[in-house]
Every structure is written in C-alpha cells, then in structure tokens.
Amino acid sequence: MKVSIVVGDLSSSGAGRWGGAVRPFLLAQALRKIDCDVEIVGFVGASDQPLSLSEDIPIISIVKENYYPQFFSSAQQLLRNINGEIIYAYKLKASSFGLSILKKIQTRRPLILDIDDWELSWYGGDEWAYKPSLKQLGRDIFKADGALRQPDYPLYLKLMERFIAQANCITLHTQFLQQRFGGIYLPNGKDTTLFDPERYDAEASRLHYGLSGYRILMFPGAPRPYKGLEDVLLALEQLNQKDLKLVIVGGSPYDDYDQELMQKWGQWIIQLPKTPASMMPEVVAAAHIIVVPQRDVPAAQAQFPLKLTDGMAMAKPIISTPVGDIPEILGETGYLVDSNSPQQIAETIEYIFDHWQEATEKGQQARQKCLKSYSLEAMASTLSQILNFLSGPT
C-alpha cells in the first residue's frame, strides 16, 4: 500500500526545520515499519535546499507561490504528484488538508487528516474573527500581498475546521486536540534504537561539544516565549552557580528570540549549532537534565513536545510543567513544576543534583515508558489498525 503524506510547509522554517525529526517524518518512518510505500509531498520556498532522509523515503518538493491566484499553479503541481492509494494530510490547513480534499474528490481515495496543532491558537483561538472595514476588505482582496490572498490566512484555517468530516479518519497527538476534534490518539514516537543511551558516553559527548566541567541543563528544541526558557534562566540567575549552564541546540528557525535570550542571560547560556537529526542522541547524551518548561497557554496545551521524548528515550532526568498531555506522558518518571515558576525550577534543579541516584532511576523509568508508549513501533501499531480499517470491506 502506498501512502502520500501531504505537507503544506516543508521549508526550513516549517516541517523541514529539523531534517526529519518532526511529525510528518515520524509518520513516514512508522508507516515504513508496517511495510507501506511512503512518499512525502509538500511545498517549499524558492531558496530552500532539497530535503532527503536516510530512510530512503521519497520527498517531492513543490516551490510554493505565496499568494492567490499564483498559488493555484503550485497547487496543481502538488495535486499531480500525490500518487498514494491513501492520502495523509498533515495539518488542518488549506495548503495541505484543503488540497487533499480535492485529491480525494478527484480519485475517491481514502483521506486521513493528522492534526498536530490547533492552528487558530496562534491567532487567539476561538476569539479570532475577521471583521474588516469595507476599505480593509478591499485591501485584503486586491493588494498583491493582501491577507485574503494568503492560502493559510486564519479565516481559511477557521473554514478548514468545518470540513473535518471530509476525512475518513483523523489522527491527533494530544488529548486537547482529541477533545476538540475527535479522532484517534496517535502520540509522537521516537526512534528508540537511535536514541539509546547505551550507545553513547555522556562524558565523551560533553568533551566533544565543549561542555566538560559544567552541569548541563539542555533544551534541544527551538526557543519560543511559550516554552518557558526565561523561567529556567531566572532560576539559574537565582541559584548563581557558575557551573550550571542552559544549553540550547540549534536556535530558533522562526525569529531572533534565542538572540534576545543571549543578550539578557548570555552568561548562563551555551548555544550549540543546528545539528542533523541523526546526531541529536549524541548531543542529548551530554545533558545532565532535560528542561521542557512549557507555559500554560493555548499554543502549548495543543502540543506534544517532541523534545520531551528525546530526554525520555535517552533516560535523562526531566523537568517539565503540567501543561497539556505532559503529566500523562511523563507520569512519575520526571519532575513537574508549576508554569511560570523560576523558584520551583531552581529548587528542583538543586533537588535533582542532591538526589542523583533517584533522578537516574527516574530517567531509566522514563525510557521504559517511552519504549512502551512513545516509540515508532507504538505509532506503527496504531497506524496498522487504521490502514486495515480503511482498506477493509466497505
């Protein structure tokens, strides 16, 4: 069975930002484990480098025109390149789900929708409304870069939610999204063979990356305000212990927020360059503690922090917050503190280093939980059931 995963944004600031470590690529790897033939079809920017995966999964990149009506030409190219017997749309957007609905109508092939984010949460959620003046409406329609000429403008995101019933099946990775949209819970899986602490020497990794002599708190993701790194830095400032450092890996592909953090708290930060997905386990091995201190806002509630399972798979002590599905994902295998609480983070950092044996045991428990519930094999098992249902007698 061939599955086409349709991605609205494969650019270096979109799903292509980690070179194979984000949701559509995890879906592809899990599908390969159940012997599916998989292709990824999506849009890129004109300046983006072609993506490739070591798993030999074909990636078909279509250069995207950013505004209507030029976008229609890009859309036609993408539609022509969707060859799968199953269409798997990634994200509730016109540039992925909307086009996938058109392909379903053309071909009568089954359509799965994967929702990994509440897209409207970035614009105020249910409070967002389009109420332009007549003059503004004209600008939005007729200006070359007018808002209504943007394929994934919030008005169209809101419209897409009304077409969810067009999907034969919906997969989601958090309970927040499941409660909102229905569907089948399919949490992110980690390649636990690659992310295996037995394969790496922590001190050797620290030496390789220039981290020897420090106690390392690591955030191996893209810094954004809702991810709570400011709370960690305030905690380090409060502790004022020079050997404690927050290591940020790769920086932000979206903006210069990581540079803002460096300017204000540079003495507590070590920034490592962008690292290929295949090298991330070696980087994570260098950490003493993984920090994922999400703040309690809609954007975070809808997410499954991929970097949480980086730490779990590598058996690291983890400090996080009870936001969204994090309490269920971690269970008793990590340390939860209140959101926006530098004081609690500081206390927990001290506790972990003072009770290192306990923290190490929790890390081992976290890996076992990851193997059972948050591995690619666990993803593959659920996807197998979904495809068997879709391909069965109607």
N, C-alpha and C positions, 0 to 999 in steps of 0.2 A: 504494500500500500504506500502510495506517495502522498506526502503532506507538504503543502505550501504554507509557510509561516509568513504572513504579510505584515510588514513593519512600516509605519508612517515616517519614521525618522531613524535612519541608520547612520547619521552623521557622527562626527567626532564629539559633538556635544549632546547627542542623543543615545540611541541604543548601541552605537559603535564606540562609546567613550572608554570602555574597559576591554575592548578587543576580545569579547567572547565570555565575559563574566556576568552579564546581566540576563534578565528574564527570557527574551526570545531565544538566546543561545542555549540556556539551560533547558528550555522546552525541546530544542532540536537535539541536544545530547541525550535527553531522556527518551525521546522517540526513537533514536537510533538504537537504544538498548533493547527495544522491542521489535527490532528489525524493520523499522519503517525507512523508506527512502524519503529524505527530507531536503527541502530547499528553503532558503530564506530570500524573500523578495521585498525590496524596500527602497525608499528614497534616500538620496544623499545630496549634499551640497556640491557645487561645481568644483570646489577646492579640496574636497575630501579625498584621502587616499583609499584605494580599494581595500576592503576587508577580506581576510581569509582566516580560516580556522584549521587547527592541526587535526581536527576530527574529519577533515575532508568533506565538510558539508558545503554544497554549492551556495554561494551568495550572489544574487543578481541585484546589482545596484543601478537604480534609475536616477539620473540627475533631475532634481525637483525644481520646477518653476514655482516660485513662492506665492504667486497671486493669480486669481482668476482674471481673464479667461485663459491665460497661458498655461495654467496648471492642468487644464483639460488634456493638453498634449502629453504631459508627463503621466497623467492618469491612464491614458490609453496605452502607453508603453508598458506600464506596470501590469495592467489587466491582461495584456497579451502574454506576459511572462509568468502568469500563475498557472502552473501545469498540474498541480496535485489533484488527486482524487478527493482529498479533504482540504478545505480552505481553513486556515487557522489565523484569525485576525488578532493582532497584538495591539491592545489599547482601544478604548472607546472613542475613536476619532474618525472624522470623515476621511482622512488620508489613509486609514487602514481598514476600519470596520465598514465605513461607507462604501469604499471601493469593493470590499469583499462581498457586500450585499449585492452589488451589481454583478459580480462574477457568479455568485450563486444563482441569480435570476437567469443569467445567460446560459449556464451549464447544468443547473439543477444539482450541483454537488453539495454535500453537507458542509455547513459552516459552523466552526467553533469560534467563540469570542473569548479571548483572555483579557481580563481586567486586572491590571496590577497597580492601579492608582485611581483615585477619584479626581478626574481631570479638572472638574469645576472647583475643587478645593483650592487651587492656586489663584482663583479669582473671587473668592468669598463664598463659595459653596452655593447653597440654595438662595442666599441673599442676592446673588448676582442677577441683574436684569438689564436688558437692552432697552433703554428709553431715550433715544436721541431726539434732539430738536429736528425740525424739518431741514434746517441748514446742515446740521451734523449728519443726518441721514444721506443727504446729497453728497457730502464729502466722502462718507464711508462707501458709497456705491461708485462714485465717478473718479475719485482720485486714484492714481496708479497704484498707490500703496494703501488704499482705503481699508478700513477694518473688515468690511464685508467681502473684500476680495481675498482675505486670508483663509485658506481651507480649514484650518483648525481654530478659528476665532471662537471665543466662548459661546456665542449664540449657536454655532454649529455643534459644539460639544454638548450643549443642553439638548439640542434636537436629536443627536445621536442616541441619547438615553431613551428616547421614545421608540427607537427601532430595535431595542434589545430582543424583542420577541422574534425577530428575523433569524436569530442564531438558533441552530439546532441544539447547541449545548453551550454553557458558559462555564469557564474555569476562573477561579479567583484565588488569591494567596493570603487573604486576611479575613477574619470573621466580620470586621467592619464592612468590608465590601460585600461579603456574602449576605449580610443582613439587609444591605441596601439594594442589591441587585439579584439576589438568589444565586443559583448555580452550585457548582461542585468545588469544594475546598481542595486546592492543589498548591500546597506551600512550596516555596523555593527549595530546590535540592542542591546539595554541594557534592562535588566530586571528592568523595572521602578517600579515594585511593591516592589522588594527587595531594589533597590536604590531609596528610597522615603524619602526625608528629614524630613517629618512629623513623621517618626518612630524613629528618633534619636535626642538626645540632644547634641548639639555641645560642650558645656562646660563640660558636663559629659564625653564625648569622650576624650576631651583634658586632663581631670583629669585622666582618666583610662590609657591613653598612656603616661603619664608623660610630657604633653605638656602645662600644665597650666602656665599662665604668659607670654607666648610667642605669637607673631603674626606669624602665620604659613603659609608659602608657601609650598605647597605639590606637589611632583611628585610621583604618586603612581604606576610607571612603572619600567622597567628595564633600568638603566642608560647605555647609549651608547654615543660615541662622537657626533654623528649627532643629538642627541636630545637636545643639547644646554644648558645643565645644567651648564656648565662652565660660560656661559653668565649670568645666574642667580646669580651664586656665585660671579662673578666680580661686579655685581650690588649691592649685599649685602655688599661687601667689600667697595664699593664706598659710600653707604649710612651710613655704620658704626654705625648701631643702634643695640645694643646688644640683644634686644628682638625680632628681626627678625631672623627667622630660616627657612632653607630649610629642609623639612622632606622627606627623600627617603624611600620608603616602599619596603622591600624585597631584594633590591640589584640586582646585575646582575647575571643571571644564566649562562652567556657565558664566563666571564673572571673576572679579578680583577679591572675593571675600577672604580667601586664605591670606592674601597680602595685607588686608586690613588687620587680621589677627596677628600677623607677624609684626606689623608696625606697633601694635599696642602691647603684645606679650611675647615679643621675639626671644627674650631670654629663657623662656620655658619651652620653646618650640624647636624641634628639628624637622625640617621638611625634606622628604626623600622624593626623587623624581618619579614620574609616571613609570609604572612597572608592568610588563606583559603579564596577562592573567596566569600563564604557566609558572611565573616566578613568584607569585604572591605568597604561596605557602612558605617559601624561604624567608620572605620579609616578615610575615606574621610570626614565624618561629622566633624572631628576635625580641618579641614583646614579652614583658612580664605580665601585663594586664591589657586586655582589650576594653576600650570605652565606647559605649554606644548610648549616650545620654540624651535621647530624644526628648524634645519638649512636647507638651500636651496641646497640640494644635491639629486642625483637621488634616493637613498635609501629612503629618506624621502618623496619625491614627489610621490612615488608609494604607500605610506602607508595611512591608516586610523587610526590615533592614538586612540586606544581603551580607553586610559585614559582621552581623551577629553570628551567622553560621560559619564565617571564616574562623572566628575565635573558638566556637564550639567544636568544629572539626579538628582544630589544632590543639584541643584540650587546654585552652587558656582560661584563667580566671577572668570573668567578665563583669564589668559594672554597667548597668543599664537602668532604665526607668520603666515604670508600669504604664506604658503608653501602647494603645492598640493591642496587638497579639503578643507583645514581648513577654508578659508574665506567663502565658501558656507555652511559648517557645522555650524559654529558659527554665521554667518551673523552679525547682530548688537547686538548680545546677549553677546559678550565678548570684550576683549581688544586686538587688534592686534598691534604688534610692528615689526620692521624690523628684519630679521635674523641677527645674529652676532652683536647685538646692546645692550650691557650691559647698556649703557647710557639711552636708551629708556625704558628698563625694570625697571631701578631704578626710572625714572620719573613716570612710570605707577604704580609702587607699591605705591609711595607716593600719587599719584592722587586717587587711589582706597581708601586708608585709610582716605584721606581727604574728599572724597565724598562717604561715606559708604552707604548711602541710595540709591544713584544711582546705585552703584555696586550690592547692594542686589536686586534691581529691575531687573537689567540685568540677575542676576542669576535665578530669577523666570522666566524670558522670555526664558532663555536657557532651563530650564526644560520643558516648554511648547513645545518648538521646538523639544526637544528630544522625548517627548511623541508622537508627530505627525509623525516625520520622522525617528527617530533613536531608536525605541523600538523593542522588539522582535515581537510585534504584527504587526509592519510595515514590518519587514522581512517576517513574516508568510504570509502576504497578497500577497507579490510578489512571494514567493515560491509556493503558492497555484495556482497562474496563470500559473507558469512554469510547474507544475506537471499535471495540467489539459490539457495543450497543449501536453505534452509528452504522456499522457495516452489516448488521444483522437484518433479518426479515422485517419488512415494514407492514 
